[in-house]
Every structure is written in C-alpha cells, then in structure tokens.
C-alpha cells in the first residue's frame, strides 16, 4: 500500500511539473509579444500584478500565517523573490530580446544538471564521476547553443547575441539558486502550505517591484501609445496569473511530492514547451544546431536521472 501511494505521489508530481512547464513556457513568448518594453518594465509589470493577486489570495489566511513568519523566513522570502523572480525575469527577457526564444529556453534547460552539480558536494549525494556522461552532454549542448547564438547568422549584431547568451547563462544561475533554496525551505515549512508559500513569495516580489519602480523613467524604453499599453497590460496580467500564480503553485506542489533528486529534472518540461511556442510564433522550424542542442539537453537530463538510480544513501539530497 505504501509503495502504491509513493508511486501515485510521484505520478501526481510529474503531472504537476508538466503543468508548470507548460505555463512557464509562455514566459519565453511574452517578451516577443511586447518587444517595445524594456526587461525592467516587463519584470516590474508582471510582479506588481503578481504581488497584488497574492495580497488578495493570502488575505483570508493572513492571521494564521503571520505568526509563523520568523525573521529567517522573511529573509528567505526576500532573497528567493529576488533571485527567482526579479533578477531571473530581467535576465530572461534580456536574453529573449537579444538572442531569441530558442537559445534562451535551451540554456535554461540545463537547470537540472546545474542543480545536480551543486548538490553533488553534499554528503551522500551522487558522486560527480557518475555524472560525467551527463556533464559531457551538457557541455556539448552548450557548445551547440553558443555556436548558434554567436557565430551563425542572426537578426542582430554578434555583440548583441553574445550579451543575450550571457544573460541566458545568468538567468540559469539565478534560477538554479532559487530552485535549490525554494526546495530547501518548502521542506522545512510545517504550518505553511505550498500555495501560501507561493503567495508569500508574491508579496515579497511585489514589494521589491515597488522599490524598483522609480528606476523605470531612467531604464525604461521610452513612450508608448494606448494600444501598446493595452497589449502590455494584457501580457503582464496573463503571465502573472498563469505563470506566477498557477505555474508556481503546481511547481511547489510538485516539489513536495517528488524526491529532491527529481525536482530539478522537471524543468525540462519548461524547455519542451517553450521551444515549440517559440517556433510557432516565429513560423519556422528549428535549425540543425537547435535540434541537436535540444536532443543533447534531453540526453543530459536523462543520463543525470539514470545516475541517481544507482544505490546511494537514503539521505542523499540536492537541497542546499
């Protein structure tokens, strides 16, 4: 019976991860829909809406949650909001605008391997030598992506594509830190549900977005007409609702259902959905290098999962 329940939890967790990936994949499309707005404007717009929605949704349970918010938890919420939301989204939008959806989603697709490498230093974790095939595939995929982004003909200058690639790598680093830290804290929360944790991060991110709001006149993208603002409002509301509220809720639920060694692997669904979204939007097929990179990403993640099937101590974990 216990084995059946465990299998059911894993299956439910995988479906939650798939749903989160399908919704998060839309995030890569948003910068292409409103290209006239700067990364900072898009990030602030999205997270102000996310924060407002979180206020409304967490309000009924605020009296129960408030006593549980110790200084350590408040600090955790602050840095998770900054790393996993504002910093990550500014870098992601910059990468999409300068390097394209395919390049950005493929780079972020290496999150499972990045998370596992960080966790490999923990006691009881899978030894790094067992991850050699995954790391080699990861390097090969990164070379394909880098070559496509920097050397192959594109819509922008080489320098612009290089900066876009660097922003995508920065987004990967930022989200790796968030994925590990968020998994760590979700497993320590006894009185706070994964849904409420999502709303609390929304509150923290909304407050941070307000702090960055005065920078928009200096770092914004200029003037826009009514049609531009209407489209912008529709996009940030949709992204906040479907990606930040629903997508994050599914991800947090998945994090509590799956073993830690599987959590990072689920980000592959985001890449799997983001790529076809991008190709449909751009009305084109993937280039040979993009197709090769995607296959290498999948093989890298699958070999990483296979390495975790080796007998390892029960306390093995990727959480930081």
Residue pairs with C-beta under 8 A, 6 or more apart in sequence:
9 257
9 258
10 257
10 258
10 259
10 262
12 257
13 253
13 254
13 257
13 258
13 262
13 266
14 254
14 258
14 266
16 250
16 251
16 253
16 254
16 257
17 250
17 251
17 254
17 258
17 266
17 269
18 266
18 269
19 246
19 247
19 250
20 247
20 248
20 250
20 251
20 254
20 266
20 269
20 270
21 266
21 267
21 268
21 269
21 270
21 271
21 272
21 273
22 269
22 273
23 242
23 243
23 246
23 247
23 250
24 243
24 247
24 251
24 270
24 273
24 274
25 105
25 269
25 270
25 271
25 272
25 273
25 274
25 277
26 238
26 239
26 242
26 243
26 273
26 277
27 89
27 92
27 239
27 243
27 274
28 92
28 96
28 101
28 104
28 105
28 274
28 277
28 278
29 101
29 274
29 277
29 278
29 281
30 42
30 93
30 235
30 236
30 238
30 239
31 39
31 42
31 92
31 93
31 96
31 97
32 96
32 101
32 278
32 281
33 231
33 235
34 42
34 228
34 231
34 232
34 235
35 97
36 221
36 222
36 224
36 228
37 45
37 220
37 221
37 224
37 228
37 232
38 219
38 220
38 221
39 89
39 90
39 91
39 93
39 94
39 97
40 90
40 212
40 215
40 216
40 219
40 220
41 216
41 220
41 221
41 232
42 89
42 93
42 232
42 235
42 236
43 85
43 86
43 89
43 90
43 93
43 209
43 212
44 209
44 212
44 213
44 216
45 232
45 233
45 236
46 89
46 236
46 239
46 240
46 244
47 85
47 86
47 89
47 202
47 205
47 206
47 208
47 209
47 240
47 244
48 206
48 209
48 210
48 213
48 236
49 236
49 237
49 240
49 241
50 85
50 202
50 205
50 206
50 240
50 244
50 245
51 202
51 203
51 205
51 206
51 207
51 209
51 210
52 206
53 202
53 240
53 241
53 244
53 245
54 198
54 199
54 200
54 201
54 202
54 203
54 206
54 245
55 203
55 206
57 199
57 245
58 65
58 196
58 199
58 200
58 202
58 203
61 196
64 191
65 191
65 192
65 196
65 200
68 191
68 192
69 200
73 185
76 181
76 185
77 200
77 201
77 203
77 204
78 204
78 208
79 181
80 178
80 181
80 182
80 185
80 201
80 204
81 201
81 204
81 205
81 208
82 205
82 208
83 174
83 175
83 177
83 178
83 181
84 174
84 175
84 177
84 178
84 179
84 182
84 201
85 201
85 205
85 208
85 244
86 205
86 208
86 209
86 212
87 174
88 171
88 174
88 175
88 178
91 167
91 168
91 170
91 171
91 174
92 104
92 108
92 167
92 168
92 171
94 163
94 164
94 167
95 103
95 104
95 107
95 164
95 165
95 167
95 168
95 171
96 104
96 164
97 164
98 156
98 160
98 161
98 163
98 164
98 167
99 149
99 160
99 161
99 164
99 165
99 167
99 168
100 149
100 154
100 155
100 164
100 278
101 274
101 275
101 277
101 278
101 281
101 282
102 148
102 275
102 278
102 279
102 286
102 290
103 145
103 148
103 149
103 161
103 164
103 165
103 168
104 164
104 168
104 171
104 274
105 270
105 271
105 274
105 275
105 278
106 141
106 145
106 271
106 275
106 290
106 293
106 294
106 297
107 142
107 145
107 165
107 168
107 169
107 171
107 172
108 168
108 171
108 172
108 175
108 267
108 270
108 271
109 267
109 268
109 270
109 271
109 294
109 297
109 301
110 138
110 141
110 142
110 172
110 297
110 300
111 172
111 175
111 176
111 179
111 264
111 267
112 264
112 265
112 266
112 267
112 268
112 300
112 301
112 304
113 131
113 134
113 135
113 138
113 264
113 300
113 301
113 304
114 172
114 173
114 176
114 264
115 176
115 179
115 180
115 263
115 264
115 318
116 126
116 131
116 134
116 261
116 264
116 304
116 308
116 318
117 128
117 131
117 135
118 176
118 180
118 318
118 320
119 125
119 180
119 260
119 261
119 317
119 318
119 319
119 320
120 126
120 127
120 128
120 131
122 316
122 317
122 318
122 319
123 315
124 312
124 313
124 314
124 315
124 316
124 317
125 312
125 316
125 317
125 318
126 261
126 307
126 308
126 310
126 312
126 316
130 307
130 310
131 304
131 307
133 303
133 307
134 300
134 301
134 303
134 304
134 307
135 300
137 296
137 299
137 300
137 303
138 296
138 297
138 300
140 296
141 292
141 293
141 296
141 297
141 300
144 289
144 290
144 292
144 293
144 296
145 165
145 289
145 293
146 165
147 289
148 287
148 289
148 290
148 293
149 161
149 162
149 164
149 165
150 158
150 161
150 162
150 165
151 158
152 287
152 289
154 161
156 164
175 267
179 263
179 264
179 267
180 318
180 319
180 320
181 320
182 252
182 255
183 255
183 260
183 263
183 318
183 319
184 319
184 320
185 197
186 194
186 197
186 252
186 255
186 256
187 255
187 256
187 260
187 319
189 197
192 200
194 249
194 252
194 253
194 255
194 256
195 249
195 252
195 253
197 252
198 245
198 248
198 249
198 252
201 248
202 244
202 245
202 248
224 232
251 266
254 263
254 266
255 263
258 266
260 317
260 318
260 319
261 308
261 316
261 317
261 318
262 305
262 308
263 318
264 318
265 301
265 304
265 305
268 297
268 298
268 301
271 294
271 297
275 286
275 290
275 294
279 285
279 286
286 294
